Amino acid sequence: MKFLQGFWKLFKKPSPAILRKSNAEPSAPAKVSAIDKGADLHFTSISEADSIKSNREFKDTTSKPSPPSSELEKQQNSKTDPREKDYPLVQKPGETPPSYGPIIRPKRETVYLQVGIDFGTSSTKIVYSQLGKAGAHAICFDHKLPYYPDYCVPSVAAVGKNGKLLLGIEAARMLVNERWDRGFQRFKVIVAGNCDELFKDTLTCEKFLNYRDSYKELDTNFTAERLTAIYLAYVMNLARNHIRNLPEYLNMDIDLTFNICMPIDHIENNRVRTIFENLFVWAEAIENSWQRKGESFDILNASYDCEGATRETSSRVFAVPEAVAEVVSYLSSLLRREGLHAVIDFGAGTTDVSIFRLAGTAGEMVSYWYAARNIPRGTANIERMVAGHLAATNGTRKCTYGDVVEKISHISDDRSLKDAIKNEVYDLWKSNDYYRTWGAAHKIYNEQLIWEKVKVFTCGGGAGLPYIEDIFSIPWWDNLHVKYPVNGLPKPDNYDPGPCSAPFPRMAVAYGLSIPKQQLDRYVLPNDVVNQTPAPRPVLELDHEVMWAK
């Protein structure tokens, strides 16, 4: 408003009194530039005499004639008008600083994202999606590790030379030239084994304890459960920082919700489920502390401070059945059909076998999970076999993880090793755990015809091993004289593999986890499924009089 008042004074016709005063007295220097409150506009206050001189319509007949233009330029060059000087706003000692008003910033938009974490025995994969927008995006970490793809975070930990606990990418980088089984590995399997003897892997437990006890920085309180919580907090923070630094989210506030997979039989086992859900809460508390403290954060000490955390109503971490998330791409595709299906996920530490029946109308399909089993036999056994083969071949030379990966990728060049892998895969197929899983499903629907038309989906890191398709196309029951079709899960149109071209068969679980839990198709887990065997067809018994009626 002050700016407009000063502007209109330029056009105001002066009074005679002001005119006489301006001829009698020299004009005073203008006031120092002021700043309009609440804006960045600078202006100079103008005296009444200045407005008279600036008024082009007013002609002063009493004033002396103007000197020639050349003399006028000399006067202007020799004497600078004080009004034309720049007066810096210098605050003197003891002087009250000028008030500039409140700084108005544009309100930052908040975006809500769903992050799916496929916490695997060997590596962890992450896919995220923004609520309200199409697309599920795989995260590429670009770590350039020699034996892990850029879309994988190694599920390992190690102790550095300075005694600091290293996790994930940093740990794998330090262990690259160590023995293939060096460091903390497969701690997810150890946690499950501590809850239930069915998942116990004695050799993995021994290696964990031996590595821990070799460092004085770690005591007996450093358990597989503590390491699992620490590692999950590390992965959540890694995903958060990656998403926050993406160009599209730099000027936004992000609100993340995490889905973490858990095998169905872990969810059905109350004790195992409770342990893992408590670990998820523990990990969330550690990651929240990490956000508050920033660079001064010590994750190992924080794990002791956050121990015993309880789930709050504002919790952002949830457990989702792994197999349910895995088949999301199939259930949302045009390939889905009613009937029986089997999903076999070949992981590093375990092999998950899940059998479900898809039923319902086109508008609402329901997946009834008849049986699921987390078999404690994975590709780690094959890795041990390959490592033993290399040790016998190379003599005393240390066998690294890179040697094992390289040998498996060229397994077809070694006939004897290829046959050994075939026997290992075949032993899994004919194991009691595998047969009992199919048998438990058959009890729920024991009509033979439907079991002749089962679709089998294979996925996981071990799905590409030789003989997988040939062996698992054989039905589990000798009375079934058919071959099951074995395929990978279909790739959805909205899946974005990212700059590292993450293959969908490896990211299928993380993709399903990137969908909010409330939006997943309706499913019923084994403990809640009732017998679905159709009732026998009625038999109409006719007597001879009816049959031979006259």
C-alpha positions as CSV (number, residue, x, y, z in Angstrom):
1,M,0.0,0.0,0.0
2,K,2.9,2.4,0.8
3,F,4.4,1.6,-2.5
4,L,1.2,2.6,-4.3
5,Q,0.9,5.8,-2.3
6,G,4.4,6.9,-3.2
7,F,3.7,6.0,-6.9
8,W,0.5,8.2,-7.1
9,K,2.3,11.2,-5.5
10,L,4.3,11.5,-8.7
11,F,1.1,12.6,-10.5
12,K,-0.2,14.9,-7.7
13,K,-0.2,18.6,-8.5
14,P,1.7,20.5,-5.8
15,S,0.3,23.5,-3.8
16,P,1.9,27.0,-4.2
17,A,3.2,26.8,-0.6
18,I,5.1,23.6,-1.4
19,L,6.4,25.2,-4.6
20,R,7.8,28.3,-2.7
21,K,9.4,26.0,-0.2
22,S,11.1,23.9,-2.9
23,N,12.6,27.1,-4.5
24,A,13.8,28.4,-1.2
25,E,15.3,25.3,0.3
26,P,17.4,22.5,-1.3
27,S,15.8,19.2,-1.3
28,A,16.8,16.9,1.5
29,P,18.3,13.5,0.8
30,A,15.8,10.7,0.4
31,K,15.3,8.2,3.1
32,V,17.1,4.9,3.0
33,S,15.5,2.2,0.9
34,A,12.8,0.3,2.7
35,I,11.4,-3.2,2.3
36,D,7.8,-3.8,2.0
37,K,6.7,-6.2,4.7
38,G,5.8,-9.7,3.4
39,A,7.4,-9.1,-0.1
40,D,10.7,-8.8,-1.7
41,L,10.0,-5.4,-3.4
42,H,12.5,-2.6,-2.7
43,F,11.5,1.1,-3.1
44,T,12.9,4.5,-2.2
45,S,10.7,7.1,-0.4
46,I,10.2,10.3,-2.4
47,S,9.8,13.8,-0.9
48,E,7.2,16.3,-2.0
49,A,9.8,18.4,-3.8
50,D,10.9,15.4,-5.8
51,S,7.4,14.8,-6.9
52,I,7.3,18.4,-8.2
53,K,10.4,18.0,-10.3
54,S,9.1,14.7,-11.7
55,N,5.7,16.1,-12.7
56,R,6.1,16.7,-16.4
57,E,2.8,18.7,-16.6
58,F,4.0,21.3,-14.1
59,K,6.1,24.3,-15.5
60,D,7.9,26.4,-13.0
61,T,8.0,30.0,-14.5
62,T,9.8,31.5,-11.4
63,S,12.8,29.2,-11.6
64,K,16.0,30.1,-13.5
65,P,16.4,28.7,-17.0
66,S,18.1,25.4,-17.3
67,P,21.8,25.5,-18.4
68,P,22.8,24.0,-21.7
69,S,22.7,20.3,-21.9
70,S,26.5,20.0,-21.8
71,E,26.8,22.0,-18.6
72,L,24.0,19.9,-17.1
73,E,25.8,16.7,-17.9
74,K,29.0,18.1,-16.2
75,Q,27.0,19.0,-13.1
76,Q,25.5,15.5,-12.9
77,N,28.9,13.9,-13.4
78,S,30.6,16.1,-10.8
79,K,27.9,15.9,-8.1
80,T,25.9,12.7,-7.5
81,D,22.4,13.2,-6.2
82,P,22.3,11.5,-2.7
83,R,19.0,10.0,-3.7
84,E,20.7,7.9,-6.4
85,K,23.2,6.3,-3.9
86,D,22.7,2.7,-2.7
87,Y,22.4,2.7,1.1
88,P,23.2,-0.8,2.4
89,L,21.0,-2.0,5.3
90,V,23.8,-2.2,7.9
91,Q,22.6,-2.9,11.4
92,K,24.4,-0.9,14.0
93,P,25.3,-2.3,17.4
94,G,22.3,-2.2,19.7
95,E,20.0,-1.3,16.9
96,T,16.8,-3.4,16.5
97,P,17.0,-5.5,13.4
98,P,14.4,-4.7,10.7
99,S,11.3,-6.9,10.5
100,Y,10.8,-8.6,7.2
101,G,7.6,-10.5,8.1
102,P,7.1,-14.3,8.0
103,I,8.7,-16.4,5.3
104,I,6.0,-18.1,3.3
105,R,7.1,-21.4,1.8
106,P,4.9,-23.6,-0.5
107,K,3.4,-26.6,1.4
108,R,5.2,-29.8,0.6
109,E,3.1,-32.6,-0.8
110,T,2.9,-35.9,1.1
111,V,3.0,-39.1,-1.0
112,Y,2.2,-42.5,0.3
113,L,4.2,-45.5,-0.9
114,Q,3.9,-49.2,-0.3
115,V,7.3,-51.0,-0.1
116,G,7.5,-54.7,-0.5
117,I,10.5,-56.5,1.1
118,D,11.2,-60.0,0.0
119,F,13.5,-61.0,3.0
120,G,15.3,-64.0,1.5
121,T,17.8,-66.4,3.1
122,S,20.5,-65.4,0.6
123,S,19.4,-62.0,-0.6
124,T,16.7,-59.4,-0.2
125,K,14.7,-57.8,-3.0
126,I,12.6,-54.6,-2.8
127,V,9.8,-53.3,-5.0
128,Y,7.7,-50.1,-4.2
129,S,4.6,-48.5,-5.6
130,Q,2.9,-45.1,-5.0
131,L,-0.6,-45.2,-3.9
132,G,-3.0,-43.7,-6.5
133,K,-0.5,-44.2,-9.3
134,A,0.1,-47.2,-11.6
135,G,3.4,-49.0,-11.6
136,A,5.5,-51.2,-9.3
137,H,9.2,-50.3,-9.4
138,A,12.1,-52.5,-8.6
139,I,14.9,-50.8,-6.6
140,C,18.4,-51.0,-8.2
141,F,21.1,-50.4,-5.6
142,D,23.9,-50.2,-8.1
143,H,26.4,-51.6,-5.6
144,K,28.5,-53.4,-8.4
145,L,29.2,-56.4,-6.2
146,P,30.8,-59.2,-8.3
147,Y,28.4,-62.1,-7.4
148,Y,25.2,-60.3,-6.4
149,P,22.9,-58.6,-9.0
150,D,22.3,-54.9,-8.4
151,Y,18.7,-55.5,-7.5
152,C,19.7,-57.8,-4.6
153,V,20.8,-56.8,-1.1
154,P,22.9,-59.6,0.3
155,S,21.3,-61.1,3.4
156,V,24.7,-61.3,5.2
157,A,26.5,-59.5,8.0
158,A,30.1,-59.4,9.1
159,V,32.5,-57.7,11.6
160,G,34.9,-55.2,10.1
161,K,38.6,-54.7,10.9
162,N,37.7,-52.0,13.4
163,G,35.2,-54.3,15.2
164,K,32.2,-52.5,13.6
165,L,29.2,-54.5,12.5
166,L,28.8,-54.5,8.7
167,L,25.5,-55.3,7.1
168,G,24.3,-56.2,3.6
169,I,26.2,-54.5,0.8
170,E,29.2,-53.5,3.0
171,A,29.4,-56.9,4.6
172,A,29.4,-58.7,1.2
173,R,32.0,-56.4,-0.1
174,M,34.3,-57.2,2.8
175,L,33.6,-61.0,2.5
176,V,34.2,-61.1,-1.3
177,N,37.6,-62.8,-0.9
178,E,36.8,-64.9,2.2
179,R,35.6,-68.5,2.4
180,W,32.2,-68.9,0.7
181,D,30.5,-69.6,4.1
182,R,32.3,-66.9,6.1
183,G,30.3,-64.3,8.1
184,F,26.8,-64.3,9.4
185,Q,24.6,-66.1,6.9
186,R,21.1,-67.6,6.8
187,F,20.2,-66.1,10.1
188,K,16.5,-66.2,9.1
189,V,16.7,-70.0,9.1
190,I,18.3,-70.0,12.5
191,V,15.5,-67.9,14.0
192,A,12.8,-70.3,12.6
193,G,14.9,-73.3,13.9
194,N,15.1,-71.8,17.4
195,C,11.3,-71.7,17.4
196,D,10.6,-75.1,15.9
197,E,12.8,-78.2,15.5
198,L,11.3,-78.8,12.1
199,F,13.3,-75.9,10.7
200,K,16.5,-76.6,12.6
201,D,19.8,-76.5,10.6
202,T,22.5,-77.5,13.0
203,L,25.4,-76.8,10.7
204,T,24.2,-73.2,10.1
205,C,23.8,-72.6,13.8
206,E,27.3,-73.8,14.6
207,K,28.8,-71.5,12.0
208,F,26.9,-68.5,13.3
209,L,28.1,-69.1,16.9
210,N,31.7,-69.8,15.8
211,Y,31.9,-66.6,13.9
212,R,30.4,-64.6,16.7
213,D,32.6,-66.0,19.3
214,S,35.7,-65.2,17.3
215,Y,35.2,-61.4,17.9
216,K,35.4,-59.9,21.4
217,E,33.1,-57.0,20.3
218,L,30.1,-59.4,20.3
219,D,28.8,-61.2,23.4
220,T,26.2,-63.9,23.9
221,N,23.4,-61.4,23.7
222,F,24.2,-61.0,20.0
223,T,21.7,-63.6,18.7
224,A,20.3,-64.5,15.4
225,E,17.0,-62.8,16.5
226,R,18.9,-59.5,17.2
227,L,20.8,-59.7,14.0
228,T,17.5,-60.3,12.0
229,A,15.9,-57.1,13.6
230,I,19.1,-55.1,12.9
231,Y,19.2,-56.3,9.3
232,L,15.6,-55.5,8.6
233,A,16.0,-52.0,10.0
234,Y,19.0,-51.6,7.7
235,V,17.0,-52.7,4.7
236,M,14.1,-50.4,5.5
237,N,16.4,-47.4,5.9
238,L,18.2,-48.3,2.7
239,A,14.9,-48.3,0.8
240,R,13.8,-45.1,2.4
241,N,17.0,-43.2,1.5
242,H,16.9,-44.6,-2.1
243,I,13.3,-43.5,-2.6
244,R,13.8,-40.1,-0.9
245,N,16.6,-39.2,-3.3
246,L,14.7,-40.1,-6.5
247,P,14.1,-36.9,-8.6
248,E,10.3,-37.2,-8.4
249,Y,10.3,-37.2,-4.6
250,L,13.0,-34.6,-3.8
251,N,10.5,-31.9,-2.9
252,M,7.9,-34.1,-1.3
253,D,7.4,-35.8,2.1
254,I,7.2,-39.6,1.8
255,D,5.1,-41.8,4.0
256,L,6.2,-45.4,3.7
257,T,4.4,-48.6,4.7
258,F,6.4,-51.9,4.6
259,N,5.1,-55.4,3.8
260,I,7.5,-58.2,4.7
261,C,7.0,-61.8,3.6
262,M,6.6,-64.8,5.9
263,P,6.1,-68.4,4.8
264,I,2.5,-69.6,5.2
265,D,3.4,-72.4,7.6
266,H,5.3,-69.9,9.8
267,I,2.1,-67.8,9.9
268,E,0.1,-70.9,10.7
269,N,2.6,-71.8,13.5
270,N,1.6,-69.5,16.3
271,R,5.0,-69.5,18.0
272,V,7.0,-68.9,14.9
273,R,4.6,-66.2,13.7
274,T,4.8,-64.4,17.1
275,I,8.6,-64.4,17.1
276,F,8.8,-62.9,13.6
277,E,6.1,-60.3,14.2
278,N,8.0,-59.2,17.3
279,L,11.2,-58.9,15.2
280,F,9.3,-56.8,12.7
281,V,8.2,-54.4,15.5
282,W,11.8,-54.4,16.9
283,A,13.2,-53.5,13.4
284,E,10.7,-50.7,13.0
285,A,11.7,-49.2,16.3
286,I,15.3,-49.3,15.3
287,E,14.6,-47.7,12.0
288,N,12.5,-44.9,13.6
289,S,15.4,-44.2,15.9
290,W,17.8,-44.1,12.9
291,Q,15.6,-41.4,11.3
292,R,15.8,-39.2,14.4
293,K,19.5,-39.5,15.1
294,G,20.9,-39.4,11.6
295,E,24.7,-39.8,11.1
296,S,25.4,-40.2,14.8
297,F,23.4,-43.4,14.9
298,D,24.9,-46.7,16.1
299,I,22.7,-49.5,15.0
300,L,24.1,-52.1,17.4
301,N,23.6,-50.0,20.5
302,A,20.1,-49.0,19.2
303,S,19.1,-52.6,19.1
304,Y,19.6,-52.8,22.8
305,D,17.7,-49.5,23.4
306,C,14.8,-50.6,21.3
307,E,14.6,-54.2,22.6
308,G,11.2,-55.1,23.8
309,A,9.3,-52.5,21.7
310,T,5.6,-53.1,21.3
311,R,3.4,-52.7,18.3
312,E,1.6,-49.4,18.1
313,T,-1.6,-48.5,16.3
314,S,0.5,-46.3,13.9
315,S,2.8,-49.2,13.0
316,R,4.0,-49.2,9.4
317,V,5.3,-52.8,9.1
318,F,3.1,-55.8,8.3
319,A,3.6,-59.5,7.7
320,V,2.1,-61.0,4.5
321,P,2.0,-64.7,3.5
322,E,4.8,-65.2,1.0
323,A,3.0,-67.5,-1.4
324,V,-0.1,-65.3,-1.5
325,A,2.1,-62.3,-2.5
326,E,4.0,-64.5,-5.0
327,V,0.9,-65.4,-7.1
328,V,-0.5,-61.8,-7.3
329,S,0.8,-61.4,-10.8
330,Y,-1.1,-64.6,-11.9
331,L,-4.3,-63.8,-10.1
332,S,-4.4,-60.3,-11.8
333,S,-3.6,-61.7,-15.3
334,L,-5.8,-62.9,-18.1
335,L,-4.2,-66.3,-17.7
336,R,-5.8,-67.1,-14.4
337,R,-8.1,-70.1,-14.4
338,E,-10.2,-71.9,-11.8
339,G,-8.7,-75.1,-10.5
340,L,-5.7,-76.4,-8.6
341,H,-2.3,-74.8,-8.7
342,A,1.1,-75.4,-7.1
343,V,3.8,-72.9,-6.4
344,I,7.4,-74.1,-5.7
345,D,9.9,-71.5,-4.6
346,F,13.5,-72.7,-4.6
347,G,15.3,-70.5,-2.1
348,A,18.8,-70.6,-0.8
349,G,17.9,-72.0,2.6
350,T,14.4,-73.5,2.1
351,T,12.0,-74.6,-0.6
352,D,8.5,-73.5,-0.2
353,V,5.8,-75.7,-1.6
354,S,2.2,-74.3,-1.6
355,I,-0.9,-75.7,-3.2
356,F,-4.1,-73.7,-3.7
357,R,-7.4,-73.9,-5.5
358,L,-8.7,-70.8,-7.3
359,A,-12.5,-70.6,-7.3
360,G,-15.3,-68.1,-7.7
361,T,-16.8,-65.8,-10.3
362,A,-15.0,-63.6,-12.7
363,G,-15.8,-60.6,-10.4
364,E,-14.4,-62.1,-7.2
365,M,-12.0,-65.0,-7.2
366,V,-10.9,-66.6,-3.9
367,S,-7.7,-68.6,-3.4
368,Y,-8.1,-71.5,-1.0
369,W,-4.7,-72.6,0.2
370,Y,-5.0,-76.3,0.9
371,A,-1.4,-76.9,2.1
372,A,1.9,-75.1,2.5
373,R,5.3,-76.3,3.7
374,N,8.6,-74.5,4.2
375,I,11.0,-77.4,3.6
376,P,14.4,-76.8,5.1
377,R,16.2,-77.9,1.9
378,G,17.4,-75.2,-0.4
379,T,20.1,-74.4,-2.9
380,A,22.5,-74.0,0.0
381,N,23.0,-77.8,0.0
382,I,23.9,-77.6,-3.7
383,E,26.3,-74.7,-2.9
384,R,28.0,-76.9,-0.3
385,M,28.2,-79.8,-2.8
386,V,29.8,-77.5,-5.4
387,A,32.2,-76.0,-2.8
388,G,33.3,-79.5,-1.7
389,H,33.8,-80.4,-5.4
390,L,35.9,-77.3,-6.0
391,A,37.9,-77.9,-2.8
392,A,38.8,-81.5,-3.9
393,T,39.7,-80.2,-7.4
394,N,41.7,-77.1,-6.4
395,G,43.5,-78.6,-3.5
396,T,44.5,-76.2,-0.8
397,R,43.3,-73.0,-2.5
398,K,40.5,-71.2,-0.7
399,C,37.1,-71.6,-2.3
400,T,35.2,-68.3,-2.4
401,Y,31.5,-67.6,-2.9
402,G,32.5,-66.3,-6.4
403,D,34.0,-69.6,-7.3
404,V,30.8,-71.4,-6.3
405,V,28.5,-69.0,-8.3
406,E,30.8,-69.3,-11.3
407,K,30.8,-73.1,-11.2
408,I,27.0,-73.3,-10.9
409,S,26.5,-70.9,-13.8
410,H,28.6,-73.3,-16.0
411,I,27.3,-76.5,-14.5
412,S,26.6,-78.1,-17.9
413,D,30.4,-78.3,-18.5
414,D,30.8,-80.8,-15.7
415,R,28.8,-84.0,-16.2
416,S,29.6,-85.6,-12.9
417,L,28.6,-82.4,-11.0
418,K,25.5,-82.0,-13.1
419,D,24.4,-85.6,-12.2
420,A,25.0,-84.8,-8.5
421,I,22.7,-81.8,-8.7
422,K,20.1,-83.9,-10.5
423,N,20.2,-86.4,-7.6
424,E,19.9,-83.6,-5.1
425,V,16.8,-82.1,-6.8
426,Y,15.3,-85.6,-7.2
427,D,15.8,-86.3,-3.5
428,L,13.8,-83.1,-2.7
429,W,11.0,-84.3,-5.0
430,K,10.7,-87.7,-3.3
431,S,11.2,-86.4,0.3
432,N,8.5,-87.0,2.9
433,D,8.0,-83.3,3.4
434,Y,7.1,-82.9,-0.3
435,Y,4.7,-85.8,-0.4
436,R,3.0,-84.9,2.9
437,T,2.3,-81.4,1.5
438,W,0.5,-82.8,-1.5
439,G,-1.2,-85.4,0.7
440,A,-2.5,-82.8,3.1
441,A,-4.0,-80.9,0.2
442,H,-5.6,-84.0,-1.2
443,K,-7.5,-84.6,2.0
444,I,-9.3,-81.3,1.5
445,Y,-10.4,-82.2,-2.1
446,N,-10.1,-85.9,-2.8
447,E,-11.7,-86.2,-6.1
448,Q,-9.1,-87.6,-8.5
449,L,-10.1,-85.9,-11.7
450,I,-9.1,-82.4,-10.5
451,W,-5.7,-83.6,-9.5
452,E,-4.9,-84.5,-13.1
453,K,-5.1,-80.9,-14.1
454,V,-2.7,-79.1,-11.8
455,K,-0.6,-76.0,-13.0
456,V,2.8,-75.8,-11.4
457,F,4.7,-72.5,-11.1
458,T,8.4,-72.4,-10.2
459,C,10.2,-69.4,-9.0
460,G,13.1,-68.3,-6.8
461,G,16.9,-68.3,-7.3
462,G,17.0,-72.1,-7.8
463,A,14.3,-72.3,-10.5
464,G,16.9,-72.2,-13.2
465,L,18.8,-75.3,-12.0
466,P,19.0,-78.2,-14.4
467,Y,16.2,-80.9,-14.3
468,I,13.8,-78.7,-12.3
469,E,11.1,-78.8,-15.0
470,D,11.6,-82.4,-15.8
471,I,11.4,-83.7,-12.2
472,F,8.6,-81.5,-10.9
473,S,6.3,-82.2,-13.8
474,I,5.9,-85.7,-12.4
475,P,2.8,-86.0,-10.3
476,W,3.2,-86.9,-6.6
477,W,0.7,-89.8,-6.9
478,D,1.3,-92.9,-8.9
479,N,-2.4,-93.1,-9.9
480,L,-2.0,-89.9,-11.9
481,H,-0.7,-90.9,-15.3
482,V,-0.1,-87.3,-16.6
483,K,2.6,-84.7,-16.8
484,Y,2.0,-81.4,-15.0
485,P,2.7,-78.2,-17.0
486,V,5.6,-76.3,-15.3
487,N,6.0,-72.6,-16.0
488,G,7.2,-69.4,-14.5
489,L,4.8,-66.8,-13.1
490,P,3.5,-64.3,-15.7
491,K,5.0,-60.8,-15.8
492,P,2.5,-58.1,-15.2
493,D,2.2,-55.0,-17.4
494,N,2.7,-52.5,-14.6
495,Y,6.0,-54.0,-13.4
496,D,9.0,-51.7,-13.9
497,P,12.3,-53.7,-13.7
498,G,14.3,-50.5,-13.2
499,P,17.7,-49.5,-14.6
500,C,19.2,-52.9,-13.6
501,S,16.5,-54.9,-15.5
502,A,15.5,-57.0,-12.5
503,P,14.0,-60.2,-13.9
504,F,10.4,-60.7,-12.7
505,P,10.8,-64.4,-11.6
506,R,13.2,-63.2,-8.9
507,M,11.0,-60.2,-8.0
508,A,7.6,-61.9,-8.0
509,V,7.3,-61.9,-4.2
510,A,8.4,-58.3,-3.7
511,Y,6.0,-57.3,-6.5
512,G,3.1,-58.8,-4.6
513,L,4.2,-57.2,-1.4
514,S,4.2,-53.8,-3.0
515,I,0.4,-54.0,-3.1
516,P,-1.3,-52.8,0.2
517,K,-2.4,-55.8,2.3
518,Q,-6.1,-54.6,2.2
519,Q,-6.1,-54.7,-1.7
520,L,-4.9,-58.3,-2.1
521,D,-7.3,-60.7,-3.5
522,R,-9.3,-62.6,-0.9
523,Y,-7.5,-65.7,0.4
524,V,-8.1,-68.4,2.9
525,L,-5.1,-70.1,4.7
526,P,-4.9,-73.8,5.4
527,N,-6.1,-73.7,9.0
528,D,-9.3,-72.0,7.9
529,V,-10.1,-74.2,4.9
530,V,-12.8,-76.8,5.3
531,N,-13.2,-79.9,3.3
532,Q,-14.2,-79.0,-0.2
533,T,-14.8,-82.5,-1.7
534,P,-18.0,-82.3,-3.7
535,A,-20.8,-84.5,-2.4
536,P,-21.2,-87.8,-4.3
537,R,-23.8,-87.7,-7.1
538,P,-27.1,-89.2,-6.0
539,V,-27.9,-92.7,-7.2
540,L,-31.4,-93.4,-8.2
541,E,-32.4,-96.9,-7.5
542,L,-35.2,-98.2,-9.7
543,D,-37.0,-101.4,-9.2
544,H,-37.9,-103.7,-12.1
545,E,-41.5,-102.4,-12.3
546,V,-40.2,-98.9,-13.0
547,M,-37.6,-100.1,-15.4
548,W,-39.9,-102.3,-17.3
549,A,-43.1,-100.4,-17.0
550,K,-45.9,-101.5,-19.3
